[in-house]
C-alpha cells in the first residue's frame, strides 16, 4: 500500500511539473513543442488528473494512518 502511495506522489510531482497554465505548449524541451502541443482541453484534462491523483494521495494517507493506529 505504501508503494502505491509513493507512486501516486511521484505521478503528482511529474504532472505538476508538466503542467504550465501560462505556457502555450506542454513541452518546452527542444523539439517536443510540436509533439506536446497543448490545447485547452489537454490542459483541462491534465488538471483533472492532478486533482484526482491528489485526492487519491490524501485518501491513501488517511487509510495508512488508520491502518497504523489499529
Secondary structure, DSSP 8 states (H G I E B T S, - for coil): -HHHHHHHHHHHHHHHHH--TTSSSS--SGGGGTTT---HHHHHHHHHHHHHHHHHHHHHHHHHHHHHH-
